[in-house]
């Protein structure tokens, strides 16, 4: 087994995962301010795109206020050293979207699939390598498959050309020992690097990130002030401080990263990224973190408890791309509620 790394590569996802919390309303000026601050702090990679990846601006996932190619170009323009990453979910984004993103300045692509569906990403991974991008395979909802299946799918990503494969805790439901088990299994089975992307719905994102690094992961995601789907991600500025105390090298300077978090991002966040009742239930039930705002909207529309919707989504093992399912469940709960009232 590979020794615990001393050098960790941080990827800040504020301008992509944070798009969910911002209802995809980032402006060019906001993107420039965050990107410039991250660049000055020494961040190696920062991700910019719709919350659901390239091509995500739609009726189903939510329309972007500004075309994402403009946002990618704006970030690339102000970065002297940091590189812009984009997310691509096959079936939402297409190859032409990736080619356009490269023209706008993208240097990394993270191709994301459900944990059992890596095979749909072959052409996108291959295109990423062909375009000269740092190319990553992103296994979402990693808690939903046995470790053996996770390894099988990760090997597919590696065989297509992925240079990094991520264990992605999309629901913020994994516990530290479960993260360690998954990352360790990938570290033993693959020759490429391993990454970890966590969500904080159970207040475990930082602990899980430490567990991932101790098990051999070298790429770790975070967002400033936890600005991301659900209760957000591992908090970037906190992660910089913690990893420094643990003796890991990130190349990110603490004071500057704190400044961009507290003096830029905090000023326009729609709400504090605390663990609310709903995001807690998402972590508890294993529900996709980007379902939060859709669930809150459905609960208001049908007059039902959003927690009941989330618990039912967890029981039915809903995955990304099934946002319409949220409203179907809300309608069923409302119908049941009405019937019980009549009785």
C-alpha positions, 0 to 999 in steps of 0.5 A: 500500500502506498505511503501516506502522501506529504503533498496534497492537491486541493481543488476548490469547487466554490464556483461549481458546487456552490452554484447549487446554493446560489441557484446558478446565479453567479455573476461574472464579477463574483467569479472574477473576485473568487478566482482572483482570490483563490489564485493569489492564495496559491490554489492549484485548481478551481472548478467553474461550471453549472452545478450539474456540470457543463450543459446543466443550464436547463429547465430540469436542473435550473437555468444559469444567470450567466452563460457558463462559458463566460464564467469559465473565461472570466476565471481563466482571465484573472488566474496567473497560476491556478487552473480552471476545472470543469465538471461534465456529466455524460448525458447532460454535457456533450463533447462539444461543451467540453471543446468549447470550455477548453477554448474558454480556458479550462485545463482540467475536466472531471467526468462524473457518473453514478458509481455503477455507470463509469462505462458511459464516460469512455468517450468523454475521458478519452476526449479530455486526454486528447484535448490535453486536459488533466482528466479525472473520473468522478464516481458519484454517490460512492456509498451506493455500491459495495467496495468491490463494485467501486473498484471495478468501476474505478478500474474502468475509468483508469483504463479509459485514461483517467489520471485521477479517480475520485471517491465522491460522497455526493450525499454526505453520508459516508463515515470516516471508516467507510471513506478509508475503506473505499480510498484504501481499496482504490489505492491498492487496485489502481496506479493512478492518483485518488481523490475525495469529494465530500459533503458536510451533511453529517458534519463529517466532511473534514474528518472524511477528508483526513481519512481519505488522505491517510488512506492515500488520496492526493486530491481533495475538494473543498469550497469556501465557507462550505458553499455547496449543495446541501450543507456544502463541502469540506470548508476550504480555508479550514482544510488548509489550516487542518492539513498544515497542522497535520504536516501536509503540504498544500501550497495554499496560504492560510491568511489569503484563503481566509480573506477570500472566504470571509471578505468575498464569498461570505458577503453574497452567500444566500444563507449560512451553510449550517447543517439544517434539518433537511441537509441532516436528513440528506446525510442520514438517508443518503440523498443526493445533496443537490436535491435540497433546493428542489425538495424545499420547492416541492414541499412548499408547492404540495404542503408537505414536510420536506424531511418526509420527501427526503426520507422517501428519496433515500428509501427509493435510492434516487440518484442525480438526474431524477429531480422529477421524482422529487415532485412525484413523491411530494404529490403522493405524500400530499395525496396521502395526507389529504386522505388521512385528513378526510378519514 
